[in-house]
């Protein structure tokens, strides 16, 4: 219906003209079409030469009269961003009799805009004409319902903003990049700009990188080239964006003292540029910007307001992300600090093995577990022989070194994954061996005695050997065997009674002359 209405105007005009003229020649038809009060492109069916109405030239900023040629404009599909060629060419679609009413992006040498195109045939006495009616946002703003269009545009933008705000609020870190890309694309298409992008500054503010970019159909993207750009190479831009906004209606008007920056924009065919600062945690995080390619454009108040609001939305999201990262970092640091405190609370500072606190808790837990699983549990209590005399003879520094060596030897001698070697106190050590029966326990104790002897640490004041030795008390609790009276009832679950038996066994080893192990 819409196509019929627009093309019907053209047909009616020619009909009225033919009533006063017998023959309408081609030049006269061309003149009438040029003066049509609509933005149109047209061509004769017997020629490939394309013409434009004066309204079209005005909408697209074409200064030269009859400045349109068949090579000076290109239709793009706004979704696939592919050029509309062959059977997709609008002129060919109309000439083949197919209905044409669709969105496209029309690029001319002066300006590129999103358009709604309709087409039809106009018959004249001098021949048939293929006519494309091009409706742009500019056309909308020039019609009688300008205020209504502006209100509708604001409502549509608020809906767009609300949609992406909800997405960003609920997004995870991994989803954020994709949503930012979608927001830039929606904003760029809505505001009919050629390119929309997000730049981020390095932590020290010395460099800036294009991290997200949307480019309209037919527009060259530059995201790969614009990485780690030194900020000090664009002082004119930085001085403005640092205050919140960089707005240039005509890049050629950038003063000569910033000629290098002007040339950078011109190399990318940027004629108008608008950028907004993004603040995160009180510092300039980056900026959001958009470009117009091909011809200057006077940025309107609503353009600035829309970009500012998108920038605030992204800034708030990035601020929340920054806060989440900072909180996560603090949580990790707190967990690490707690682990460190726990380690310090449970590890002997001198030898680096578990201390008495961890030993007591582990022994209680292991006794209960072994009882439930009905597996044996064994305990070794180890004392360095005549350690006081060693300290008196060789000094406390040498005594500390001996304790470290014994601790390392115990760790190497007990190979069970559940075994716990601990410093019990002073020169005493203890070893918990879950799942170890009495025969295996005797073998482990003999290995410890032998390995300590292999250390060959001189001990001239020892009354049992000229080298360092240890004495070992052994005890085993095995629920699979018949227990003696003293190990029944509540006693068998008592860590204290278990320790007392190990201590009594150690006493027997010392009375037996030391450097031995006794049950």
C-alpha positions in Angstrom: 0.0 0.0 0.0 2.8 2.4 0.9 4.6 1.7 -2.4 1.4 2.2 -4.4 0.8 5.5 -2.7 4.3 6.9 -3.3 4.7 5.7 -6.9 1.0 6.8 -7.5 2.0 10.4 -6.9 4.6 10.2 -9.7 2.1 8.6 -12.1 -0.6 11.2 -11.3 1.9 14.0 -11.9 2.7 12.6 -15.3 -1.0 12.1 -16.1 -1.7 15.8 -15.4 1.3 16.8 -17.5 0.1 14.7 -20.4 -3.3 16.4 -20.3 -1.7 19.7 -21.3 1.0 18.3 -23.7 0.6 15.9 -26.5 4.0 14.3 -26.2 6.3 14.2 -23.1 9.8 13.8 -24.2 12.6 12.1 -22.2 14.2 15.4 -21.2 10.9 16.7 -19.8 10.2 13.5 -17.9 13.7 13.7 -16.4 13.1 17.3 -15.3 9.8 16.4 -13.7 11.4 13.5 -11.8 14.3 15.6 -10.7 11.8 18.1 -9.1 9.7 15.6 -7.3 9.1 16.5 -3.6 10.6 13.1 -2.5 14.0 11.5 -2.2 14.2 9.3 -5.2 16.6 7.5 -7.5 15.4 6.7 -11.0 16.6 5.5 -14.4 15.1 4.8 -17.8 14.5 1.2 -18.6 16.5 1.5 -21.8 19.6 3.0 -20.1 21.9 2.2 -17.1 22.4 5.9 -16.2 21.0 6.7 -12.8 19.6 10.1 -11.7 18.5 11.5 -8.4 15.9 14.0 -7.3 16.9 17.3 -5.8 15.5 16.1 -2.5 17.7 13.1 -2.6 20.8 15.2 -3.2 19.8 17.5 -0.3 19.2 14.5 2.1 22.6 13.0 1.3 24.6 16.2 1.2 25.4 16.1 -2.5 26.6 19.5 -3.5 27.3 19.1 -7.2 24.2 19.3 -9.4 23.4 15.9 -10.9 26.2 14.5 -8.8 24.8 11.0 -8.7 26.1 8.4 -11.2 25.6 4.6 -11.3 29.1 4.2 -9.7 28.6 6.8 -6.9 26.2 4.9 -4.7 26.0 1.4 -3.2 23.1 -0.5 -1.6 24.0 -2.8 1.3 21.9 -5.3 3.2 22.0 -3.8 6.8 22.0 -7.3 8.4 24.4 -9.3 6.4 26.4 -6.2 5.4 26.7 -7.6 1.9 26.4 -5.4 -1.1 23.1 -5.9 -2.9 24.2 -7.1 -6.3 22.7 -9.2 -9.1 19.2 -10.4 -8.3 19.3 -8.4 -5.1 19.9 -5.1 -6.9 16.8 -2.9 -6.2 16.6 -1.6 -9.8 16.7 -5.1 -11.2 14.1 -6.3 -8.7 11.6 -3.6 -9.8 12.3 -4.1 -13.5 11.7 -7.9 -13.1 8.2 -7.2 -11.7 9.0 -8.1 -8.0 7.7 -6.1 -5.2 10.3 -4.0 -3.4 9.8 -2.7 0.1 12.8 -3.3 2.4 15.4 -1.8 4.7 18.9 -1.1 3.3 21.9 1.0 3.9 22.7 3.4 1.1 26.2 4.6 0.7 27.1 7.7 -1.4 30.3 9.6 -1.8 29.0 12.2 0.6 26.9 10.3 3.2 25.8 6.8 4.2 22.4 6.3 5.9 19.9 3.6 6.8 17.0 3.7 4.4 13.6 2.2 3.7 13.3 1.7 -0.1 10.3 1.1 -2.2 10.1 0.8 -6.0 7.8 0.9 -8.9 7.5 1.7 -12.6 6.4 5.0 -14.1 5.1 5.0 -17.6 5.5 8.0 -19.9 4.9 8.7 -23.5 8.6 8.7 -24.1 9.4 5.5 -22.2 9.3 3.7 -18.9 11.2 4.7 -15.8 12.3 2.6 -12.8 11.8 4.7 -9.7 13.2 4.0 -6.1 11.7 6.0 -3.3 14.4 6.4 -0.6 13.0 7.2 2.9 15.7 8.2 5.4 15.7 9.5 9.0 16.3 12.9 7.5 13.1 12.6 5.5 11.3 11.8 8.7 12.6 14.8 10.4 11.5 17.1 7.6 7.9 16.0 7.4 5.0 17.5 9.3 5.1 15.0 12.2 8.6 16.1 13.3 7.6 16.4 17.0 5.8 13.0 16.9 8.8 11.4 15.3 11.2 12.9 17.9 9.0 11.6 20.8 8.8 8.2 19.2 12.5 8.2 18.8 13.1 9.0 22.4 10.7 6.3 23.5 12.4 3.7 21.2 15.8 4.7 22.6 14.7 4.4 26.2 13.4 0.9 25.4 16.7 0.0 23.8 18.6 1.3 26.8 16.4 -0.6 29.3 16.9 -3.8 27.3 20.6 -3.6 27.4 20.7 -2.3 31.0 18.9 -5.4 32.2 21.3 -7.6 30.2 24.3 -5.9 31.6 23.1 -6.1 35.2 22.6 -9.9 35.0 25.7 -10.6 32.9 28.7 -12.6 34.0 32.2 -11.5 33.2 32.4 -13.9 30.3 29.1 -12.5 28.8 30.1 -8.9 29.1 32.1 -8.5 25.8 29.3 -10.0 23.7 26.6 -7.7 25.3 28.8 -4.6 24.8 29.2 -5.6 21.1 25.4 -6.0 20.8 24.8 -2.6 22.5 27.2 -0.8 20.2 25.6 -2.4 17.1 22.1 -1.5 18.3 23.2 2.1 19.2 25.0 2.5 15.9 22.1 1.3 13.8 19.6 3.3 15.9 21.5 6.6 15.6 22.4 5.9 12.0 26.2 6.4 12.4 28.9 4.7 10.5 31.0 3.4 13.3 30.6 3.0 17.0 33.4 1.8 19.4 34.8 1.5 22.9 38.4 2.4 23.7 40.0 1.4 27.0 43.1 3.0 28.6 46.0 1.0 30.0 46.3 1.0 33.8 48.9 3.7 33.7 46.9 5.8 31.2 49.7 5.9 28.7 48.1 3.8 26.0 44.6 3.2 24.6 43.1 0.3 22.6 40.0 -0.2 20.6 38.4 -3.1 22.4 35.0 -3.2 20.9 33.8 -1.9 17.5 30.7 -1.9 15.3 30.9 -0.8 11.7 27.9 -0.3 9.4 27.7 -2.0 6.0 30.3 -0.7 3.6 32.4 0.9 6.4 35.9 -0.3 7.0 36.6 -1.5 10.6 39.8 -0.4 12.3 39.8 -2.3 15.6 42.9 -4.4 14.7 45.0 -1.4 13.8 44.0 0.7 16.8 45.7 -1.2 19.6 48.1 0.1 22.2 48.1 3.6 20.8 50.3 6.0 22.8 48.0 8.6 24.3 50.5 11.4 24.1 50.4 11.2 20.2 46.8 12.7 20.4 47.1 15.6 22.9 44.3 17.6 21.3 41.9 14.7 21.6 43.0 13.8 25.1 42.7 17.4 26.4 39.0 17.4 25.3 38.0 13.9 26.3 39.6 14.3 29.7 36.9 17.0 30.3 34.1 14.6 29.3 33.4 15.1 25.6 35.1 15.4 22.2 32.7 16.7 19.6 33.8 17.7 16.1 31.1 18.4 13.4 33.7 18.8 10.7 37.1 17.2 11.1 38.6 19.6 8.6 38.0 22.4 11.1 40.5 20.8 13.6 43.1 23.5 14.1 46.5 23.3 12.4 48.4 22.8 15.7 46.6 19.4 15.8 47.2 18.6 12.2 48.6 15.2 12.8 45.4 14.1 14.7 43.3 15.7 11.9 45.2 13.6 9.4 44.6 10.4 11.4 40.8 11.0 11.3 40.9 11.9 7.6 42.9 8.8 6.7 40.0 6.8 8.1 37.5 9.0 6.1 36.0 10.3 9.3 34.3 13.7 8.8 32.4 14.0 12.1 33.3 12.5 15.4 31.6 12.3 18.9 33.2 10.7 21.9 32.2 10.5 25.6 34.5 9.8 28.6 33.8 6.7 30.7 34.8 6.9 34.4 35.5 3.9 36.6 36.5 4.1 40.2 37.2 7.9 39.9 39.6 7.6 37.0 39.1 7.8 33.2 38.6 4.2 32.1 38.2 4.9 28.4 35.7 6.5 26.0 32.8 5.6 23.8 32.6 7.2 20.4 30.9 7.2 17.0 31.9 8.5 13.5 30.2 9.8 10.4 32.0 8.9 7.2 31.9 10.9 3.9 30.5 14.3 4.9 30.4 16.6 7.9 27.5 16.3 10.3 26.2 18.7 12.9 25.7 16.7 16.1 22.3 17.3 17.6 21.5 17.6 21.3 19.8 14.2 21.2 22.9 12.6 19.6 25.0 13.8 22.5 22.4 12.8 25.1 22.0 9.3 23.7 25.8 8.7 23.6 26.1 10.1 27.1 23.5 7.7 28.4 25.0 4.7 26.7 28.4 5.7 28.1 27.0 6.0 31.6 25.4 2.6 31.3 28.7 1.0 30.2 30.5 3.0 32.9 28.2 1.7 35.6 28.6 -1.8 34.3 32.4 -1.6 34.2 32.4 0.0 37.7 30.3 -3.0 39.0 32.7 -5.4 37.3 35.7 -3.5 38.8 34.1 -3.8 42.2 33.4 -7.5 41.7 37.0 -8.1 40.7 38.3 -6.1 43.7 36.0 -8.1 46.0 37.0 -11.4 44.5 40.7 -10.4 44.9 40.1 -9.5 48.5 38.3 -12.8 49.1 41.2 -14.7 47.6 43.7 -12.8 49.7 41.6 -13.4 52.8 41.4 -17.1 52.1 45.1 -17.2 51.5 45.7 -15.3 54.8 43.5 -17.7 56.7 45.3 -20.7 55.2 48.6 -19.1 56.2 47.3 -18.5 59.7 46.1 -22.0 59.9 49.4 -23.3 58.6 51.3 -21.3 61.2 49.0 -22.4 64.0 49.5 -26.1 63.1 53.1 -26.2 61.9 56.2 -26.3 64.1 58.2 -23.2 63.3 61.6 -24.9 63.7 61.2 -28.2 61.9 58.4 -27.4 59.5 56.4 -30.5 60.5 53.0 -30.5 62.3 53.0 -29.4 65.9 51.4 -30.7 69.1 48.1 -28.9 68.3 47.6 -30.6 65.0 48.9 -33.9 66.4 46.2 -34.0 69.2 43.4 -33.2 66.8 44.6 -35.8 64.2 45.0 -38.5 66.8 41.5 -38.2 68.1 40.0 -38.2 64.6 42.1 -41.1 63.4 41.2 -43.3 66.4 37.5 -42.7 65.7 37.9 -43.4 62.0 39.9 -46.6 62.5 37.4 -47.8 65.0 34.5 -47.3 62.6 36.4 -49.0 59.8 37.8 -51.7 62.1 41.4 -51.2 61.0 44.5 -51.0 63.2 46.1 -47.8 64.3 49.7 -47.5 65.6 51.6 -44.7 67.4 55.3 -44.1 67.8 56.7 -41.8 70.5 60.4 -40.9 69.8 62.9 -39.2 72.0 66.4 -38.0 71.0 68.8 -39.7 73.4 70.7 -37.4 75.9 69.6 -34.3 74.0 70.3 -32.0 77.0 73.9 -33.1 77.1 74.1 -32.5 73.3 72.9 -28.9 73.7 75.3 -28.3 76.6 78.2 -29.7 74.5 77.5 -28.3 71.1 75.2 -25.4 71.7 71.6 -24.7 71.0 72.1 -23.8 67.3 73.6 -27.2 66.7 70.7 -28.7 68.8 68.2 -27.0 66.5 70.0 -28.5 63.5 69.8 -32.0 65.0 66.0 -31.6 65.5 65.6 -30.6 61.9 67.6 -33.6 60.7 65.6 -36.0 62.9 62.3 -34.5 61.6 63.5 -35.0 58.0 64.6 -38.6 58.7 61.2 -39.4 60.2 59.4 -38.0 57.2 61.6 -40.1 54.9 61.2 -43.3 57.0 57.4 -43.3 57.2 55.9 -43.7 53.8 52.2 -44.1 54.4 50.0 -41.5 52.8 47.9 -41.1 56.0 50.9 -41.1 58.4 51.4 -37.9 60.4 54.9 -37.0 61.8 54.7 -34.3 64.5 57.0 -32.5 66.9 55.5 -33.6 70.2 57.5 -31.2 72.4 61.2 -30.4 73.1 63.3 -33.2 71.7 60.3 -35.6 71.4 58.5 -36.6 68.2 55.4 -38.6 67.5 54.2 -40.6 64.5 50.5 -41.6 63.9 50.2 -44.6 61.5 46.6 -45.4 60.6 46.2 -48.9 59.1 49.5 -50.1 60.4 49.5 -53.4 62.4 52.1 -54.3 65.1 54.4 -56.3 62.8 54.7 -53.5 60.3 55.1 -51.0 63.2 58.2 -52.9 64.4 59.7 -52.7 60.9 59.1 -49.0 60.6 60.7 -48.4 64.1 63.8 -50.4 63.1 64.1 -48.3 59.9 64.0 -45.1 61.9 66.7 -46.3 64.3 68.9 -47.3 61.4 68.3 -44.1 59.4 69.1 -41.9 62.4 72.3 -43.8 62.9 73.2 -43.2 59.3 73.1 -39.5 60.0 76.4 -40.0 61.8 76.0 -37.0 64.0 78.7 -36.9 66.6 77.5 -37.0 70.2 80.5 -37.3 72.6 78.4 -36.8 75.7 76.0 -39.7 74.9 76.2 -42.6 77.4 75.0 -45.1 74.8 76.7 -44.2 71.5 79.3 -41.8 70.1 76.8 -40.8 67.5 73.3 -39.4 67.8 70.5 -42.0 68.5 66.8 -42.1 69.4 64.6 -44.2 71.6 61.1 -45.3 70.5 58.0 -46.4 72.3 55.5 -48.4 70.2 51.8 -49.0 70.7 49.2 -50.6 68.3 45.4 -50.7 68.7 43.8 -53.4 66.5 40.1 -54.0 66.7 40.2 -57.0 64.5 42.0 -58.9 67.3 40.8 -59.9 70.8 41.7 -56.9 73.0 43.1 -57.2 76.5 41.0 -56.1 79.3 42.8 -52.8 79.6 41.9 -51.8 76.0 38.2 -52.4 76.2 35.2 -50.1 76.7 35.8 -46.4 76.8 39.6 -46.7 77.1 40.1 -47.9 73.5 38.7 -44.7 72.2 40.8 -42.4 74.4 43.7 -40.6 72.8 45.0 -39.8 76.2 45.2 -43.5 77.2 46.8 -44.3 73.8 49.5 -41.7 74.4 50.0 -43.0 78.0 50.7 -46.5 76.6 53.2 -45.1 74.0 54.9 -43.1 76.8 55.2 -46.2 78.9 56.7 -48.1 76.0 59.2 -45.2 75.5 60.1 -45.4 79.2 60.9 -49.1 78.7 63.1 -48.4 75.7 65.1 -45.9 77.7 65.5 -48.3 80.6 66.6 -50.9 78.1 69.7 -48.8 77.4 68.2 -46.4 74.7 68.8 -46.6 70.9 66.0 -49.2 70.7 62.3 -49.6 70.2 59.9 -51.3 72.7 56.2 -52.1 72.8 
